[in-house]
Amino acid sequence: MFRYFLEMLRRDRFLLVLLIVFILEGPLMELMTGGASGLINWFMDTLLVIPAIMIGLSFHEFGHAKAAQMCGDNTPLYQGRVTLDPRAHIDPMGLISLVFLGFGWGRPVQINPLNFRDRRRDGLIVGLAGVTMNLIVALTVSLVLRFLIAQSAFAYSTVGGIVIEMLFNIVSINIYLMLFNLLPIPPLDGYGVVGDLFGLRNSAFYKTLYYNSRYILMMMLVLRLPSRLLSPIYSLIIRGVINHIIY
């Protein structure tokens, strides 16, 4: 994947600019504000969050692929996307964005709507399948967390603390992926869902925004719009999850 990522940067200057933005917003900012200790803390936190990111992205894209297959389109199956193997779903820049900025994306699942039994209904099902999988993962892992925290001997041990932190990262990352992908902004799932709901997919306006989605996405990242839009509802949900786990 590293070699593939370097080749992408060599071919696409847009991705190189995006990577520079990530570095400025991530470890460099930590180094400037917190010194060496801030950088070390950032690195350790990153190590604990990467498994959660891999799980969240893999389940999200698997949800799209499996839903498309169930709706009659075997395109994701032929392309090896009906799997939970992270190698089939991880987009290098989306992964780095999640690590550095806290929100990101996986490799989009390619589908052929002509194979659907009902194009509008099945399009909505496939569009919502990814965020649904993120919700299922978050709820399931929160139940596991509730059980583990009840085992006080394990919860207060060194290993237990690391395991609980990693599991909580899985919950929080999946909740954020769900909310982020529901934004009605290209190329996110919410944009496609709005297009299916209101029959906009064939309109010139819809296509123009979609074809320029990478620039729209970069503007969002630079301005940190996802954080500003989603922080209130994300914080509310996380507080509810914490109350569920502890009490």
Buried (B, 14 or more C-beta within 10 A) or exposed (E): EEEEBEEBBEEEEBBEEBBEBBEEBBBBBBBEEEEEEBBEEBEEBBEEBBBBBBBBBBBBBBBBBBBBBEBBBEBBBEBEBBBBEBEBBBBBBBBBBBBBBBBBBBBBBBBEBEBBEEBEEBBBBBBBBBBBBBBBBBBEBBEBBBEBBEEEEBBEEEEBEEBBEBBBBBBBBBBBBBBBBBBEBBBBBBBBBBBBEEEBBEEEEBBEBBEEBBEBBBEBBEEBBBBEBBEEEBEEBBEEBBEEBEE
